[in-house]
Amino acid sequence: MRIAVVGGTGDFGLALAQQLVLAGEEVVIGSRDAERAREKAGGVGAAGAANEDAVRGVDLVILAVKSDAALPTAEYLVDAIDHTPVLSVASELRFTKQGVYPTEDGRSIAERTQEILHAPVVAGLHSLAAASLAQGKADGDALVCGDDDDAKELALELAAKVVSGRALDAGPLASARALEGMTAVIVNLNRRYKGHAGVRIVGLP
Ligand SMILES: NC(=O)c1ccc[n+]([C@@H]2O[C@H](COP(=O)([O-])OP(=O)(O)OC[C@H]3O[C@@H](n4cnc5c(N)ncnc54)[C@H](OP(=O)(O)O)[C@@H]3O)[C@@H](O)[C@H]2O)c1
């Protein structure tokens, strides 16, 4: 599989790219700055390019930019991405003195990204900590949701390569509301217990 990681210069995208390269995938890291992409990519055995070049000719695009840049980046790349499936990993969080809250918007970033792009959007990997991925496969399961079966199958195949547990189909794209919201829970757990929490689903065959 050839995979583009848009915003792959960041903590999460770079760690994910590294694990995918180790799993034998062909990865191109995207950045707003092609030189920065090439520099970061060199460290993990990937290729690097400007975002709009990175997404051309790949099988799957992972949108891994800073969360508040996800929608503007989707708008910027809509023509370059065309109909290539997109995996959204973003969660919108509000940091307050009382703790971390999910967004007040009823719809997920993934659903709003789907409204912008022509491509099928799936969502997943929200519970994988960048710090864990930087050390190896992330501990736990990966949950992936989406409305397009083929795109979801691709994302599940990819997800299975970067976790110690299983990649699980969590239903339609609307499930992204829960998956993105769960990130707030995980960040609160990490703060309270000083760790890198993941999730493991029990009770499935
Ligand atoms: N960190 C985690 O543990 C974790 C876990 C699960 C999911 N996620 C999700 O993964 C995504 C990336 O997280 P991160 O912690 O790696 O974020 P990050 O380091 O803050 O940012 C990632 C990249 O986003 C790009 N970027 C920043 N501002 C931008 C803008 N205004 N327009 C376009 N691109 C911009 C930057 O790339 P260039 O400057 O090179 O263009 C940056 O390297 C987020 O959506 C997050 O919710 C993170």
Ligand as a Chemical Component Dictionary entry (heavy atoms), coordinates in Angstrom:
data_LIG
# 
_chem_comp.id                   LIG 
_chem_comp.type                 NON-POLYMER 
_chem_comp.pdbx_formal_charge   0 
_chem_comp.three_letter_code    LIG 
# 
loop_
_chem_comp_atom.comp_id 
_chem_comp_atom.atom_id 
_chem_comp_atom.alt_atom_id 
_chem_comp_atom.type_symbol 
_chem_comp_atom.charge 
_chem_comp_atom.model_Cartn_x 
_chem_comp_atom.model_Cartn_y 
_chem_comp_atom.model_Cartn_z 
_chem_comp_atom.pdbx_ordinal 
LIG N1  N1  N 0  -0.662 13.272 19.508 1  
LIG C1  C1  C 0  -1.341 12.150 19.713 2  
LIG O1  O1  O 0  -1.016 11.339 20.604 3  
LIG C2  C2  C 0  -2.530 11.817 18.834 4  
LIG C3  C3  C 0  -3.189 10.586 18.987 5  
LIG C4  C4  C 0  -4.249 10.276 18.129 6  
LIG C5  C5  C 0  -4.646 11.180 17.160 7  
LIG N2  N2  N 1  -4.005 12.393 17.071 8  
LIG C6  C6  C 0  -4.431 13.343 16.035 9  
LIG O2  O2  O 0  -3.381 13.426 15.092 10 
LIG C7  C7  C 0  -3.324 14.751 14.534 11 
LIG C8  C8  C 0  -1.917 15.283 14.662 12 
LIG O3  O3  O 0  -1.569 15.357 16.023 13 
LIG P1  P1  P 0  -0.102 15.891 16.437 14 
LIG O4  O4  O 0  -0.033 15.814 17.900 15 
LIG O5  O5  O -1 0.939  15.203 15.597 16 
LIG O6  O6  O 0  -0.237 17.421 15.958 17 
LIG P2  P2  P 0  0.859  18.549 15.743 18 
LIG O7  O7  O 0  2.232  18.004 15.968 19 
LIG O8  O8  O 0  0.429  19.745 16.522 20 
LIG O9  O9  O 0  0.669  18.959 14.200 21 
LIG C9  C9  C 0  0.866  18.041 13.140 22 
LIG C10 C10 C 0  1.242  18.814 11.892 23 
LIG O10 O10 O 0  0.145  19.653 11.491 24 
LIG C11 C11 C 0  0.665  20.630 10.592 25 
LIG N3  N3  N 0  -0.017 21.908 10.835 26 
LIG C12 C12 C 0  0.013  22.656 11.962 27 
LIG N4  N4  N 0  -0.725 23.779 11.796 28 
LIG C13 C13 C 0  -1.240 23.719 10.531 29 
LIG C14 C14 C 0  -2.073 24.565 9.772  30 
LIG N5  N5  N 0  -2.556 25.725 10.255 31 
LIG N6  N6  N 0  -2.392 24.169 8.505  32 
LIG C15 C15 C 0  -1.934 23.015 7.991  33 
LIG N7  N7  N 0  -1.118 22.159 8.669  34 
LIG C16 C16 C 0  -0.785 22.513 9.927  35 
LIG C17 C17 C 0  2.155  20.743 10.887 36 
LIG O11 O11 O 0  2.843  20.290 9.734  37 
LIG P3  P3  P 0  3.681  21.283 8.765  38 
LIG O12 O12 O 0  3.988  22.542 9.563  39 
LIG O13 O13 O 0  4.912  20.491 8.471  40 
LIG O14 O14 O 0  2.801  21.517 7.600  41 
LIG C18 C18 C 0  2.382  19.803 12.049 42 
LIG O15 O15 O 0  3.630  19.141 12.016 43 
LIG C19 C19 C 0  -4.357 15.594 15.297 44 
LIG O16 O16 O 0  -5.501 15.694 14.511 45 
LIG C20 C20 C 0  -4.643 14.761 16.546 46 
LIG O17 O17 O 0  -5.966 14.950 17.024 47 
LIG C21 C21 C 0  -2.958 12.715 17.859 48 
# 
loop_
_chem_comp_bond.comp_id 
_chem_comp_bond.atom_id_1 
_chem_comp_bond.atom_id_2 
_chem_comp_bond.value_order 
_chem_comp_bond.pdbx_ordinal 
LIG N1  C1  SING 1  
LIG C1  O1  DOUB 2  
LIG C1  C2  SING 3  
LIG C2  C3  SING 4  
LIG C2  C21 DOUB 5  
LIG C3  C4  DOUB 6  
LIG C4  C5  SING 7  
LIG C5  N2  DOUB 8  
LIG N2  C6  SING 9  
LIG N2  C21 SING 10 
LIG C6  O2  SING 11 
LIG C6  C20 SING 12 
LIG O2  C7  SING 13 
LIG C7  C8  SING 14 
LIG C7  C19 SING 15 
LIG C8  O3  SING 16 
LIG O3  P1  SING 17 
LIG P1  O4  DOUB 18 
LIG P1  O5  SING 19 
LIG P1  O6  SING 20 
LIG O6  P2  SING 21 
LIG P2  O7  DOUB 22 
LIG P2  O8  SING 23 
LIG P2  O9  SING 24 
LIG O9  C9  SING 25 
LIG C9  C10 SING 26 
LIG C10 O10 SING 27 
LIG C10 C18 SING 28 
LIG O10 C11 SING 29 
LIG C11 N3  SING 30 
LIG C11 C17 SING 31 
LIG N3  C12 SING 32 
LIG N3  C16 SING 33 
LIG C12 N4  DOUB 34 
LIG N4  C13 SING 35 
LIG C13 C14 SING 36 
LIG C13 C16 DOUB 37 
LIG C14 N5  SING 38 
LIG C14 N6  DOUB 39 
LIG N6  C15 SING 40 
LIG C15 N7  DOUB 41 
LIG N7  C16 SING 42 
LIG C17 O11 SING 43 
LIG C17 C18 SING 44 
LIG O11 P3  SING 45 
LIG P3  O12 DOUB 46 
LIG P3  O13 SING 47 
LIG P3  O14 SING 48 
LIG C18 O15 SING 49 
LIG C19 O16 SING 50 
LIG C19 C20 SING 51 
LIG C20 O17 SING 52 
# 
